[in-house]
Amino acid sequence: MQSSAHVVERDLRYVCSSLTEEFEKLAGRRLLVTGGAGFLGYYLIQAPLYWNREVEPSRRIDVTVYDNFGRGMPDWLERLRPELSLVQHDVTQLLPADMPAFDYIIHAASIASPTYYRKHPIATMDTNVRGVRALLDYARERAERDEPIEGLLFFSTSEIYGDPDPENIPTPETYRGSVSCTGPRACYDESKRYGETLCVNFAREHGTPVAMARPFNNYGPGLKITDGRVIPDFARDVLAGRDIRMLSDGAPTRTFCYVADAVVGYFKILVKGRPGEPYNIGFEAPEVSMADVAERVAAVAREFFGYEGRVIRKVSEDPDYLVDSPNRRCPVILKAREELGYDPQICLDDGLGRSLVWYRDHREGAAA
């Protein structure tokens, strides 16, 4: 059976081969990734470093990570220390006085797991609002000095659509959303919406080259087994040798996008996205129920590990667990396809298999 190292190597080759044009644009440039120690940082950072190993030194992408390392320094990031710059910084605070002249910025710092952003709502809002405002001001000041940055990516979320009516599923970027501003998820949803509004108006008023990504249910290597989202929760049950516990009736539906496909989309937005524009990044099909996802995880686990458990239904001890959670979530990705050349390829069962292999070798994780 393949190892997690083989899975990561395969994914990084795929990402780099899908971003030949984009990484050529980044060649010799300075790239900042905020929140780089988190889930998406896992491949957002490793992909350009992987590309760097195949090119001459003058064309390498100079990668810097800003993170508060509140959950500690991940082992994978520590191992990469010789290949990049690591700066302990909280994006809710003033930017470092000696901040270099970055050419591209990815603002991925955020608390994205519902389990954790509901526990830390104010910190979640501060990261999504203060953080992006500080980076937008940095970009504006750079432009005023006639040293403009070339691209800034703000990670928004598909959660800004709330629970769309059936006529707007699959959901295009033009849908305005149906979101509670006071519910248990509002700290995340509304701060991301406000972050987008900041980006749109900086693009209009100052010409800031900022675009927004709206991720739809990313999963895969880098997403800690303790994150609290359904796929790592199911993987945790499988690897513990117990039944898969589904904390709902299994009816809500989602489409899932494997992280390697998602990261390809994010770099395409960074380099090619139109200023002030949002782009859905995800998979259009299949739209599957939570019950189906659980059964698929069990089936893949039986094939890979000889798993003998079954799927059972439980009730969460958290009374707000499903409050304001959309019944359906499915994107229209035509805009990203036509404008960016985004074309995700990794099907759900393949992605689940890769994920379970990775989780087998990463069974422990600090609180996400």
Beta strands, then each sheet from edge to edge (+ up, - down):
strand 1: 30-34
strand 2: 62-67
strand 3: 85-88
strand 4: 104-107
strand 5: 151-155
strand 6: 210-215
strand 7: 218-219
strand 8: 244-246
strand 9: 253-254
strand 10: 257-258
strand 11: 278-281
strand 12: 288-289
strand 13: 311-313
strand 14: 328-329
sheet 1: 3+ 2+ 1+ 4+ 5+ 6+ 11+
sheet 2: 7+ 10+
sheet 3: 8+ 13+
sheet 4: 12+ 9- 14-
end
